[in-house]
Amino acid sequence: MKKIFAAVLGTIALSVSAQDAVDSLSLVKDKLVDLEGKIAALEEPFLETKGTVDKLAKFKFSGYIQAQYRMAMDTAENTDSKRVYKAPVGDFSGGKFLDGQTNEFQVRRGRLKLTYEEKMSKAVLQLDITNKGVGVKDAYLQIKEPWLKTANLTMGLFDRPFGHEISYSSSTRESPERSRLFQVLFPGERDVGAMLEIAPPEKYSVLSMLNLKAGVFNGNGIAADNNDNKDFIGRFGINIPLVEQNLSIEAGASTYMGKVVQGFDTAYVMGDDKKFKIETAANAKFETRDRNYMGADLRVFYDLPVIGGISIRGEYIQGTQPGNEKSTSVFSAAYDTEKDVKIYNDSLDVDSTVNSVKAVVPAIENKNKPLRLYEREFSGFYAMLVKNIGSKNQLVVKYDSYDPNVKVEGADFKTGTNLKASDLAYNTIGLGWIYHWDANLKFVLYYDMVSNETVDASLAADAKLGVYSKEVNDDVLTVRVQYKF
């Protein structure tokens, strides 16, 4: 009987335990269902947040600020109020000093760059914010081909693909400014157009050392185009990394083929007698003149044992440059301010059907004296040495030369000739020291020693050329602090 009673109790206990287990499982199931509901409720906003975060992660902000102090050295005789014409000081060392001014603080560059990048495409916007105002530096999109991943197409406003120094960032460049020849030939560095770049990745072995850039551009930089003839710019380069020898060699060859509107029925070209001669053709004011350059660049970096790295760079350019009486920069001949365009329009008795064309003809000095086109053959180069001293210091030596008119020399500037100050050649020796405080902050001390061709002594009393009868005192000292982020 006891055994039967014990068995009954055991059965009841097992039934109760089983029921409890069932109840517990049911409770757990209900809680899981409830938890799944809560997770589902959270999932949608989480996915929305994740999508937003993922999109924001594709944005990249970067930039740098360059604050500096500049001083024009030994300029007293060049600011003589009795002179009708004063020699330019600082034009290519951060901007021309005003008459009577010998020093200034300035925000040379204040760049803010925004990049949005996907796997096969990206868009870039960059502003330049200084004490003079705000301007657009870059605004372009880039699309990579997805198959070989070797080529990409860039469209918008971006660096011209000519040589090395144009695309070498101002935040990295060891000299405060680009060489004189690049500032004259490519002011602003950028232009609006489309470019194809071919740069094979490392998996293609030897081919990965080669690269090609070729593009078609408006030809007027950021300003409105002044003709339907687009300019072609191209560069072929090679990069040879000799890792075992701690040596790297880069070289390239570039070409520029473009047009500039003549603007008038007459233009000035150099004759064999080393004087400008007038070429006249009826209805030639809206014809074009060639703007052609050829260039070569070379860079060598060698990491020397014990004494550290040394870099040697150089470029050479020659070609034909349309400018005007006052400047060899093509942009000074091709366009100017809206006010000047209006004065020029008012000075001509031309049918209104060509008003749109007149609005892009060369700039004028005043209503009665347009700045006519001057065609010159030029050459220029720079050579630069940068020596690393430890991990924080760099010493810089740079020599650049620009001859805007290779057919004449200083001795050819005599009484009775029609040569201009803009035909004189300049050489600049730059000496600098750079101290890298950390990865973001650096200090630059740089001295530009500028020398010019001197004209014949017979022109000493000339209002425009007399100041160049001897060496002009136009050296510039720059002290810069840069913060990069």
C-alpha positions as CSV (number, residue, x, y, z in Angstrom):
1,M,0.0,0.0,0.0
2,K,2.8,2.3,0.9
3,K,4.5,1.6,-2.4
4,I,1.3,2.4,-4.3
5,F,0.8,5.7,-2.4
6,A,4.4,6.7,-3.0
7,A,4.0,6.0,-6.7
8,V,0.8,8.1,-6.9
9,L,2.6,11.0,-5.1
10,G,5.5,10.7,-7.5
11,T,3.2,10.8,-10.5
12,I,1.5,13.8,-9.1
13,A,4.8,15.5,-8.5
14,L,6.0,14.7,-12.0
15,S,2.8,16.1,-13.4
16,V,3.1,19.3,-11.4
17,S,6.8,19.7,-12.5
18,A,5.9,19.1,-16.1
19,Q,3.1,21.6,-15.8
20,D,5.5,24.1,-14.2
21,A,8.0,23.5,-17.0
22,V,5.3,24.1,-19.6
23,D,4.2,27.2,-17.8
24,S,7.8,28.4,-17.6
25,L,8.4,27.7,-21.3
26,S,5.2,29.5,-22.2
27,L,6.2,32.5,-20.1
28,V,9.7,32.6,-21.7
29,K,8.0,32.3,-25.2
30,D,5.7,35.2,-24.3
31,K,8.7,37.3,-23.2
32,L,10.6,36.4,-26.3
33,V,7.7,37.4,-28.5
34,D,7.4,40.7,-26.5
35,L,11.2,41.3,-26.9
36,E,11.1,40.6,-30.6
37,G,8.3,43.2,-30.9
38,K,10.4,45.7,-29.0
39,I,13.5,44.9,-31.2
40,A,11.4,45.3,-34.3
41,A,10.1,48.6,-33.1
42,L,13.7,49.8,-32.6
43,E,15.0,48.3,-35.8
44,E,13.5,50.8,-38.2
45,P,14.9,54.0,-36.5
46,F,18.2,52.2,-35.9
47,L,18.5,51.4,-39.6
48,E,17.6,55.0,-40.4
49,T,20.2,56.2,-38.0
50,K,22.8,53.7,-39.3
51,G,22.1,54.9,-42.9
52,T,22.6,58.5,-41.8
53,V,25.8,57.6,-40.0
54,D,27.1,55.6,-42.9
55,K,26.4,58.5,-45.2
56,L,28.1,61.0,-42.9
57,A,31.1,58.8,-42.7
58,K,31.6,59.3,-46.4
59,F,32.1,63.0,-45.9
60,K,35.6,64.2,-45.2
61,F,36.4,67.7,-44.0
62,S,40.0,69.0,-44.3
63,G,41.8,72.2,-44.7
64,Y,44.5,74.6,-43.5
65,I,45.2,78.2,-42.6
66,Q,48.3,80.2,-43.5
67,A,48.8,83.3,-41.4
68,Q,51.9,85.3,-42.3
69,Y,53.8,88.6,-42.1
70,R,55.6,89.9,-45.1
71,M,58.2,92.7,-45.4
72,A,59.5,94.3,-48.6
73,M,63.2,94.8,-48.2
74,D,65.2,98.0,-49.2
75,T,62.4,99.6,-51.2
76,A,62.9,103.2,-50.2
77,E,64.0,104.4,-53.7
78,N,61.2,102.5,-55.4
79,T,58.5,104.4,-53.5
80,D,59.8,107.8,-54.5
81,S,56.6,109.9,-54.9
82,K,58.4,111.7,-57.8
83,R,58.3,108.6,-60.0
84,V,55.4,108.3,-62.4
85,Y,55.9,104.5,-62.5
86,K,56.9,102.4,-59.5
87,A,58.5,99.0,-59.8
88,P,56.3,96.1,-58.7
89,V,57.3,94.7,-55.3
90,G,55.9,91.4,-54.0
91,D,53.8,90.6,-57.0
92,F,55.0,87.0,-57.0
93,S,55.7,86.7,-53.3
94,G,52.2,86.8,-52.0
95,G,50.7,89.9,-53.7
96,K,51.9,93.4,-54.6
97,F,52.5,95.9,-51.9
98,L,50.6,99.1,-52.1
99,D,52.4,102.4,-52.8
100,G,54.1,103.5,-49.6
101,Q,53.6,100.1,-48.0
102,T,56.5,97.9,-47.0
103,N,55.0,95.3,-44.6
104,E,51.7,93.6,-43.8
105,F,50.0,90.8,-41.9
106,Q,47.7,88.7,-44.0
107,V,45.8,85.4,-44.2
108,R,47.5,84.1,-47.3
109,R,45.3,81.0,-47.6
110,G,42.4,79.7,-45.6
111,R,41.2,76.5,-47.2
112,L,38.1,74.4,-46.3
113,K,37.7,71.3,-48.3
114,L,34.7,68.9,-48.3
115,T,35.0,65.5,-50.0
116,Y,32.1,63.0,-50.4
117,E,33.4,59.6,-51.7
118,E,31.8,56.4,-52.8
119,K,33.6,53.3,-54.0
120,M,33.7,54.5,-57.6
121,S,33.0,58.2,-57.4
122,K,33.6,61.3,-55.4
123,A,32.7,65.0,-55.3
124,V,34.9,67.8,-54.0
125,L,34.2,71.4,-53.0
126,Q,36.9,73.7,-51.7
127,L,36.7,77.3,-50.5
128,D,39.5,79.8,-49.9
129,I,38.7,82.1,-47.0
130,T,41.1,85.0,-46.4
131,N,41.1,88.6,-45.1
132,K,40.3,89.7,-48.7
133,G,37.1,87.6,-49.0
134,V,35.8,84.1,-50.0
135,G,36.5,82.4,-53.3
136,V,35.9,79.0,-54.8
137,K,39.0,76.9,-55.5
138,D,37.7,73.5,-56.4
139,A,34.3,72.2,-57.5
140,Y,34.4,68.9,-59.3
141,L,33.2,65.3,-59.5
142,Q,35.2,62.2,-60.4
143,I,34.0,58.9,-61.7
144,K,36.2,55.8,-61.8
145,E,35.7,53.0,-64.3
146,P,34.7,49.8,-62.4
147,W,36.3,47.1,-64.6
148,L,40.1,47.6,-64.7
149,K,40.0,50.4,-62.1
150,T,42.6,52.1,-64.2
151,A,40.9,55.2,-65.5
152,N,38.8,58.0,-64.1
153,L,37.0,61.0,-65.5
154,T,37.0,64.4,-63.7
155,M,34.7,67.3,-64.6
156,G,34.3,70.8,-63.1
157,L,36.8,73.3,-61.7
158,F,40.1,71.7,-60.7
159,D,43.9,71.9,-61.2
160,R,45.2,72.0,-64.7
161,P,47.2,68.8,-65.5
162,F,50.4,70.5,-66.5
163,G,53.8,69.8,-64.9
164,H,54.2,69.2,-61.1
165,E,54.1,72.5,-59.2
166,I,50.5,73.4,-60.2
167,S,49.0,70.3,-58.5
168,Y,51.5,70.3,-55.6
169,S,49.4,71.5,-52.6
170,S,50.2,74.9,-51.1
171,S,50.0,73.2,-47.7
172,T,52.9,70.8,-48.6
173,R,55.0,73.0,-50.9
174,E,58.2,74.1,-49.3
175,S,58.3,77.6,-50.9
176,P,55.5,80.0,-49.8
177,E,54.5,80.6,-53.4
178,R,54.7,78.9,-56.8
179,S,57.4,79.9,-59.2
180,R,57.0,83.1,-61.2
181,L,56.5,81.3,-64.5
182,F,53.6,79.3,-63.1
183,Q,52.0,82.4,-61.6
184,V,52.2,84.1,-65.0
185,L,51.2,81.2,-67.2
186,F,48.6,79.6,-64.9
187,P,47.2,82.2,-62.5
188,G,44.9,80.5,-60.0
189,E,46.1,77.1,-61.1
190,R,42.6,75.9,-61.9
191,D,40.3,75.9,-64.9
192,V,36.9,74.5,-65.8
193,G,36.8,71.4,-68.0
194,A,36.9,67.7,-68.3
195,M,39.9,65.4,-67.8
196,L,40.6,61.7,-68.4
197,E,43.3,60.2,-66.1
198,I,44.9,56.7,-66.7
199,A,46.9,55.4,-63.7
200,P,47.1,51.5,-63.6
201,P,47.1,50.0,-60.0
202,E,50.1,48.1,-58.6
203,K,48.8,44.7,-59.7
204,Y,49.8,45.7,-63.3
205,S,53.5,45.7,-62.4
206,V,55.6,47.9,-64.6
207,L,52.5,49.7,-66.1
208,S,51.7,51.0,-62.6
209,M,54.7,53.3,-62.9
210,L,53.1,55.1,-65.8
211,N,50.3,57.7,-65.7
212,L,48.5,59.9,-68.3
213,K,46.3,63.0,-67.8
214,A,44.6,64.7,-70.7
215,G,41.8,67.2,-70.6
216,V,39.9,69.9,-72.5
217,F,39.3,73.2,-70.7
218,N,37.7,76.6,-71.3
219,G,41.1,78.3,-71.1
220,N,40.2,81.3,-68.9
221,G,40.5,79.8,-65.4
222,I,37.5,80.5,-63.2
223,A,36.4,83.4,-65.4
224,A,33.8,83.1,-68.2
225,D,35.1,81.6,-71.5
226,N,35.9,84.1,-74.2
227,N,35.8,81.9,-77.2
228,D,34.4,78.6,-78.5
229,N,37.9,77.1,-78.9
230,K,38.7,74.9,-76.0
231,D,42.3,74.4,-74.7
232,F,43.9,71.0,-74.5
233,I,46.3,70.2,-71.6
234,G,48.1,66.9,-71.2
235,R,50.8,65.3,-69.2
236,F,52.6,61.9,-69.4
237,G,54.4,60.8,-66.3
238,I,56.5,58.0,-64.9
239,N,57.3,57.1,-61.3
240,I,60.2,54.8,-60.6
241,P,60.4,53.6,-56.9
242,L,63.7,52.1,-56.1
243,V,62.9,50.9,-52.6
244,E,66.0,49.0,-51.9
245,Q,68.2,52.0,-52.8
246,N,66.0,54.4,-50.8
247,L,65.5,56.3,-54.0
248,S,62.5,57.6,-55.9
249,I,62.5,59.2,-59.4
250,E,59.5,60.9,-61.0
251,A,59.4,62.6,-64.4
252,G,56.9,64.0,-66.8
253,A,56.3,65.8,-70.1
254,S,53.4,68.2,-70.6
255,T,51.8,70.2,-73.4
256,Y,49.3,73.0,-73.6
257,M,47.5,73.9,-76.9
258,G,45.1,76.8,-76.7
259,K,43.7,80.0,-78.2
260,V,43.3,83.6,-77.1
261,V,41.0,86.1,-78.7
262,Q,43.0,88.9,-80.5
263,G,40.4,91.6,-79.7
264,F,41.4,94.1,-82.3
265,D,42.3,94.4,-86.0
266,T,45.9,94.9,-85.0
267,A,48.3,92.8,-82.8
268,Y,52.0,93.2,-82.0
269,V,54.5,90.4,-82.7
270,M,58.3,90.4,-82.4
271,G,60.3,91.1,-85.5
272,D,63.9,90.1,-86.4
273,D,65.0,93.6,-85.5
274,K,64.1,93.0,-81.8
275,K,61.2,95.4,-82.0
276,F,57.5,94.8,-81.9
277,K,55.9,95.1,-85.3
278,I,52.2,95.6,-86.0
279,E,50.2,92.9,-87.8
280,T,47.0,94.2,-89.3
281,A,44.1,92.3,-90.8
282,A,40.6,93.4,-91.6
283,N,37.9,92.0,-89.3
284,A,40.6,90.3,-87.2
285,K,39.4,91.6,-83.8
286,F,37.6,88.4,-83.0
287,E,40.2,86.1,-84.4
288,T,42.4,84.0,-82.1
289,R,46.2,83.7,-81.4
290,D,48.0,80.5,-80.4
291,R,48.8,79.8,-76.8
292,N,51.2,76.8,-76.9
293,Y,53.5,75.5,-74.2
294,M,55.8,72.5,-73.9
295,G,57.2,71.5,-70.5
296,A,59.3,68.8,-68.7
297,D,59.5,68.1,-64.9
298,L,61.8,65.9,-62.8
299,R,61.9,65.0,-59.1
300,V,64.4,62.9,-57.3
301,F,64.1,61.9,-53.6
302,Y,67.0,60.0,-51.9
303,D,67.0,59.0,-48.3
304,L,70.6,59.2,-47.3
305,P,71.9,57.0,-44.4
306,V,72.6,59.0,-41.2
307,I,72.2,62.5,-42.7
308,G,68.6,62.1,-43.8
309,G,66.5,62.6,-46.9
310,I,67.2,65.1,-49.8
311,S,64.8,66.1,-52.6
312,I,65.7,67.7,-55.9
313,R,63.0,69.1,-58.2
314,G,62.9,71.1,-61.3
315,E,60.7,72.1,-64.3
316,Y,61.3,73.8,-67.7
317,I,58.7,75.4,-69.9
318,Q,58.9,77.2,-73.2
319,G,56.3,78.3,-75.8
320,T,54.2,81.2,-77.2
321,Q,52.3,83.4,-74.9
322,P,49.7,86.1,-75.9
323,G,49.7,88.9,-73.4
324,N,49.4,92.7,-73.6
325,E,51.5,95.8,-73.1
326,K,51.5,95.6,-69.3
327,S,51.5,91.9,-68.6
328,T,52.5,88.6,-70.2
329,S,49.7,86.8,-68.4
330,V,47.2,85.7,-71.0
331,F,44.3,86.5,-68.7
332,S,45.2,90.2,-68.6
333,A,44.8,90.2,-72.3
334,A,41.7,88.1,-72.6
335,Y,39.3,89.7,-70.1
336,D,38.9,92.1,-67.3
337,T,36.3,93.6,-65.0
338,E,32.7,94.2,-66.0
339,K,33.3,97.9,-65.7
340,D,36.2,97.7,-68.3
341,V,34.0,95.7,-70.6
342,K,31.3,98.3,-70.5
343,I,33.8,101.1,-71.3
344,Y,35.1,99.1,-74.2
345,N,31.6,98.5,-75.5
346,D,30.7,102.2,-75.3
347,S,33.9,103.1,-77.1
348,L,33.0,101.2,-80.2
349,D,30.4,101.8,-82.9
350,V,29.5,98.2,-83.5
351,D,26.2,96.6,-84.4
352,S,24.4,95.2,-81.4
353,T,24.4,91.7,-82.8
354,V,28.1,91.3,-81.7
355,N,27.6,92.7,-78.2
356,S,28.0,89.2,-76.7
357,V,31.3,88.9,-78.5
358,K,32.4,92.4,-77.5
359,A,31.9,91.5,-73.8
360,V,34.8,89.2,-73.8
361,V,37.4,91.1,-75.8
362,P,40.7,92.2,-74.2
363,A,40.6,94.6,-71.2
364,I,41.3,98.3,-71.7
365,E,43.3,100.9,-69.9
366,N,40.7,103.7,-70.6
367,K,38.1,104.6,-73.2
368,N,40.6,105.7,-75.8
369,K,43.4,103.3,-75.3
370,P,42.6,99.6,-75.5
371,L,45.2,97.1,-74.4
372,R,46.1,95.3,-77.6
373,L,47.5,91.8,-77.8
374,Y,51.3,91.3,-77.7
375,E,52.6,87.9,-78.8
376,R,55.9,86.7,-77.3
377,E,58.0,83.6,-77.2
378,F,59.0,82.8,-73.6
379,S,61.0,80.3,-71.5
380,G,61.3,79.6,-67.8
381,F,62.4,77.1,-65.3
382,Y,63.0,76.4,-61.6
383,A,65.3,74.1,-59.7
384,M,64.8,73.4,-56.0
385,L,66.6,71.5,-53.3
386,V,65.0,70.5,-50.0
387,K,67.1,68.9,-47.2
388,N,65.5,67.2,-44.2
389,I,67.3,67.8,-40.9
390,G,66.0,65.2,-38.5
391,S,62.2,64.7,-38.4
392,K,61.3,68.4,-37.8
393,N,63.5,70.7,-39.8
394,Q,63.9,71.4,-43.5
395,L,66.3,73.7,-45.4
396,V,65.1,75.0,-48.8
397,V,67.1,76.5,-51.7
398,K,65.2,77.5,-54.9
399,Y,66.1,79.2,-58.1
400,D,63.5,80.2,-60.6
401,S,63.8,82.1,-63.9
402,Y,61.2,83.5,-66.2
403,D,62.1,85.3,-69.5
404,P,58.8,86.5,-71.1
405,N,60.5,87.5,-74.4
406,V,63.4,85.3,-75.3
407,K,64.1,87.3,-78.5
408,V,65.4,90.4,-76.5
409,E,67.9,91.1,-73.7
410,G,68.2,94.0,-71.3
411,A,70.8,95.6,-73.6
412,D,68.1,95.8,-76.4
413,F,66.0,98.2,-74.4
414,K,67.2,101.5,-75.7
415,T,65.7,104.9,-76.7
416,G,63.6,104.5,-79.8
417,T,62.6,100.9,-79.2
418,N,59.0,99.9,-78.3
419,L,59.9,97.2,-75.8
420,K,58.0,97.2,-72.5
421,A,58.8,96.5,-68.9
422,S,56.7,93.3,-69.3
423,D,59.5,92.0,-71.7
424,L,62.1,92.0,-68.9
425,A,63.4,88.7,-67.5
426,Y,63.5,88.0,-63.8
427,N,65.5,85.5,-61.6
428,T,64.7,84.7,-58.0
429,I,66.7,82.9,-55.4
430,G,64.7,81.6,-52.5
431,L,66.2,80.6,-49.2
432,G,64.0,79.0,-46.5
433,W,63.8,77.2,-43.2
434,I,60.8,75.1,-42.2
435,Y,60.1,73.8,-38.7
436,H,57.4,71.1,-38.2
437,W,56.1,71.6,-34.6
438,D,53.9,68.5,-35.0
439,A,51.8,66.8,-37.7
440,N,49.5,69.8,-37.9
441,L,51.6,72.9,-37.2
442,K,54.6,74.3,-39.0
443,F,56.6,77.5,-39.2
444,V,58.2,78.9,-42.3
445,L,60.9,81.6,-42.7
446,Y,61.6,82.4,-46.3
447,Y,63.5,85.1,-48.2
448,D,63.0,85.9,-51.9
449,M,66.0,87.6,-53.6
450,V,64.6,89.0,-56.9
451,S,66.8,90.3,-59.7
452,N,65.7,91.8,-63.0
453,E,67.3,92.4,-66.4
454,T,68.6,96.0,-66.6
455,V,67.9,98.3,-69.5
456,D,70.3,100.6,-71.3
457,A,71.4,103.6,-69.2
458,S,70.0,105.9,-71.9
459,L,66.6,105.1,-70.5
460,A,67.4,106.2,-66.9
461,A,65.0,109.2,-67.2
462,D,62.2,107.2,-68.9
463,A,59.0,107.3,-66.9
464,K,58.2,103.6,-67.3
465,L,61.6,101.9,-67.9
466,G,64.0,104.2,-66.0
467,V,63.6,102.4,-62.7
468,Y,65.0,99.3,-64.5
469,S,68.2,101.0,-65.6
470,K,69.6,99.3,-62.5
471,E,68.7,96.4,-60.2
472,V,65.4,97.1,-58.5
473,N,65.3,96.5,-54.7
474,D,62.3,94.2,-54.5
475,D,63.3,91.4,-52.1
476,V,60.6,90.0,-49.8
477,L,60.8,88.3,-46.4
478,T,58.0,86.0,-45.4
479,V,57.3,84.6,-41.9
480,R,54.4,82.1,-42.0
481,V,52.5,79.9,-39.5
482,Q,50.4,77.1,-41.0
483,Y,47.9,74.9,-39.3
484,K,46.6,71.9,-41.2
485,F,43.6,69.8,-40.2
